[in-house]
Amino acid sequence: MIELDEATLRSHLLTALSVERWADGVAAQAPFADADALITVAAAAATPLSAAEIDEAMSHHPRIGEKPAGDGAAQEFSRREQGSAVDADDEALAQLLAEGNAAYEQRFGRVFLIRAAGRSRAEIVGELQRRLRLDDDTELRIVGGELRDIALLRLQATFADAGDSADAADSADAARATSTDRDEVGA
């Protein structure tokens, strides 16, 4: 059972996804039987995120490939997520990523965001290059989905030991699949 006071729960939620409306909506449904129940509610509440909410959340994400500044929980998540790639120290990929980041920011007016956990730098660079060719609306929907996916993984990592939760990746994957189905229907 996940039973936290509202302030503590909201703090964890905002660390995962810095969107006030989302954190309020998820916290209002507490307590949760386990991490799976929390993930299900969190996924539904983040599907979809509005353009303003995406901007709100993006203000707390570092550029992919750059070290996050600060010592907070969100920065620690970013360090672990970005540092997990097997090719994280590849200088040629780092250069391609820096060039791609600059092109993306010029094209879309915000930093490039992708769920880095579980992806190699080469995969990230490939996805960055693919997404540079997308129209603004499609890219905005993808960014919203990436923000949601990052939040779900962060929540799973935070609450994995609460109750009799299923495997972290399975739970977050199932919530993402359900939410992605909703994204495609609404798109």
C-alpha positions as CSV (number, residue, x, y, z in Angstrom):
1,M,0.0,0.0,0.0
2,I,1.3,3.4,-0.9
3,E,0.2,5.7,1.9
4,L,2.0,9.0,2.0
5,D,1.0,12.4,3.2
6,E,-0.2,14.6,0.3
7,A,2.9,16.8,0.3
8,T,5.3,13.9,0.1
9,L,3.3,12.2,-2.6
10,R,3.1,15.4,-4.6
11,S,6.9,15.9,-4.2
12,H,7.6,12.5,-5.7
13,L,5.1,13.1,-8.5
14,L,6.6,16.5,-9.4
15,T,10.0,14.9,-9.4
16,A,8.8,12.4,-12.0
17,L,6.9,15.0,-14.1
18,S,6.8,18.6,-13.2
19,V,3.2,19.3,-14.2
20,E,1.0,20.7,-11.4
21,R,-2.4,19.6,-12.8
22,W,-1.1,16.1,-13.3
23,A,0.4,15.9,-9.8
24,D,-2.8,17.2,-8.2
25,G,-5.0,14.8,-10.2
26,V,-2.9,11.8,-9.3
27,A,-2.5,12.7,-5.6
28,A,-6.3,13.2,-5.4
29,Q,-6.7,9.5,-6.1
30,A,-4.4,8.3,-3.3
31,P,-3.9,6.0,-1.4
32,F,-2.8,3.4,-4.0
33,A,-2.9,-0.3,-3.4
34,D,0.6,-0.7,-4.9
35,A,2.9,0.8,-7.5
36,D,0.9,-0.7,-10.4
37,A,-2.2,1.2,-9.3
38,L,-0.3,4.4,-9.0
39,I,1.3,3.9,-12.5
40,T,-2.1,3.2,-14.0
41,V,-3.6,6.4,-12.6
42,A,-0.4,8.4,-13.5
43,A,-0.5,7.2,-17.1
44,A,-4.1,8.0,-17.6
45,A,-3.7,11.5,-16.0
46,A,-0.7,12.2,-18.4
47,T,-2.5,11.2,-21.5
48,P,-2.4,13.6,-23.2
49,L,-0.5,16.5,-21.8
50,S,-1.4,19.9,-23.2
51,A,1.1,22.1,-25.0
52,A,1.3,24.4,-21.9
53,E,1.9,21.3,-19.7
54,I,4.7,20.1,-22.0
55,D,6.3,23.5,-21.7
56,E,5.9,23.4,-17.9
57,A,7.6,20.0,-17.7
58,M,10.3,20.7,-20.3
59,S,11.7,23.6,-18.2
60,H,13.1,20.9,-15.8
61,H,14.7,18.6,-18.4
62,P,18.4,19.0,-19.4
63,R,19.6,18.6,-22.9
64,I,20.2,15.0,-23.8
65,G,23.9,14.4,-23.6
66,E,24.6,17.2,-21.1
67,K,25.1,16.7,-17.4
68,P,22.1,18.0,-15.4
69,A,22.9,20.9,-13.1
70,G,21.9,20.7,-9.5
71,D,21.6,18.1,-6.8
72,G,17.9,17.4,-6.7
73,A,16.1,14.1,-7.2
74,A,15.0,14.9,-10.8
75,Q,18.7,15.7,-11.7
76,E,19.8,12.4,-10.2
77,F,17.2,10.6,-12.3
78,S,18.5,12.4,-15.4
79,R,22.1,11.5,-14.6
80,R,21.2,7.8,-14.2
81,E,19.0,7.7,-17.3
82,Q,21.5,9.4,-19.6
83,G,24.5,7.6,-18.1
84,S,23.1,4.1,-18.7
85,A,23.8,3.9,-22.4
86,V,26.7,1.5,-23.3
87,D,28.0,4.0,-25.8
88,A,27.6,7.1,-23.5
89,D,31.4,7.9,-23.8
90,D,31.5,7.8,-27.6
91,E,32.9,11.2,-28.7
92,A,31.6,10.9,-32.3
93,L,28.1,10.2,-31.0
94,A,28.4,13.0,-28.5
95,Q,29.3,15.4,-31.3
96,L,26.3,14.2,-33.5
97,L,24.1,14.6,-30.5
98,A,25.3,18.2,-29.8
99,E,24.8,19.1,-33.5
100,G,21.4,17.4,-33.5
101,N,20.3,19.2,-30.3
102,A,21.2,22.6,-31.8
103,A,19.3,21.8,-35.0
104,Y,16.3,20.6,-33.0
105,E,16.2,23.7,-30.8
106,Q,16.4,25.8,-33.9
107,R,13.6,23.9,-35.5
108,F,11.2,23.4,-32.6
109,G,12.2,26.1,-30.1
110,R,12.8,23.7,-27.2
111,V,15.4,21.0,-26.1
112,F,15.1,17.6,-27.6
113,L,13.5,15.1,-25.2
114,I,13.6,11.4,-25.3
115,R,13.4,8.6,-22.8
116,A,17.1,7.8,-22.5
117,A,16.8,4.8,-20.2
118,G,17.3,1.6,-22.1
119,R,18.5,3.4,-25.2
120,S,22.0,3.6,-26.7
121,R,23.4,6.9,-27.8
122,A,23.3,5.7,-31.4
123,E,19.5,5.0,-31.0
124,I,19.0,8.4,-29.5
125,V,20.9,10.1,-32.3
126,G,18.9,8.2,-34.9
127,E,15.6,9.1,-33.3
128,L,16.7,12.8,-33.1
129,Q,17.5,12.8,-36.8
130,R,14.1,11.2,-37.6
131,R,12.1,13.6,-35.4
132,L,13.8,16.6,-37.0
133,R,11.7,15.8,-40.1
134,L,8.4,15.7,-38.3
135,D,5.7,18.4,-38.3
136,D,5.2,20.5,-35.2
137,D,2.0,18.8,-34.0
138,T,3.3,15.3,-34.4
139,E,6.5,16.2,-32.6
140,L,4.6,17.8,-29.8
141,R,2.5,14.6,-29.3
142,I,5.7,12.6,-29.2
143,V,7.3,14.9,-26.6
144,G,4.2,14.5,-24.5
145,G,4.4,10.7,-24.7
146,E,8.1,10.8,-23.9
147,L,7.5,13.0,-20.8
148,R,4.8,10.5,-19.7
149,D,7.1,7.5,-20.3
150,I,9.9,9.1,-18.3
151,A,7.5,9.9,-15.5
152,L,6.2,6.4,-15.4
153,L,9.7,4.9,-15.2
154,R,10.7,7.3,-12.5
155,L,7.5,6.5,-10.4
156,Q,8.2,2.8,-10.8
157,A,11.7,3.3,-9.6
158,T,10.5,5.3,-6.7
159,F,7.7,3.0,-5.6
160,A,8.9,-0.4,-6.8
161,D,9.0,-1.8,-3.3
162,A,5.5,-0.6,-2.3
163,G,3.1,-3.4,-1.9
164,D,3.4,-6.5,-4.2
165,S,4.2,-4.6,-7.3
166,A,5.0,-6.4,-10.6
167,D,8.4,-6.1,-12.2
168,A,9.2,-2.4,-12.8
169,A,9.6,-2.5,-16.6
170,D,6.5,-4.7,-17.1
171,S,4.3,-2.4,-15.1
172,A,5.5,0.8,-16.8
173,D,5.4,-0.9,-20.2
174,A,1.8,-2.0,-19.7
175,A,0.8,1.5,-18.6
176,R,2.6,3.0,-21.6
177,A,0.9,0.6,-24.0
178,T,-2.5,1.5,-22.6
179,S,-1.7,5.2,-22.8
180,T,-0.2,4.9,-26.3
181,D,-3.4,3.3,-27.5
182,R,-5.3,6.4,-26.2
183,D,-2.7,8.7,-27.9
184,E,-3.3,7.0,-31.3
185,V,-7.0,7.1,-31.0
186,G,-7.0,10.8,-30.0
187,A,-4.4,11.8,-32.6
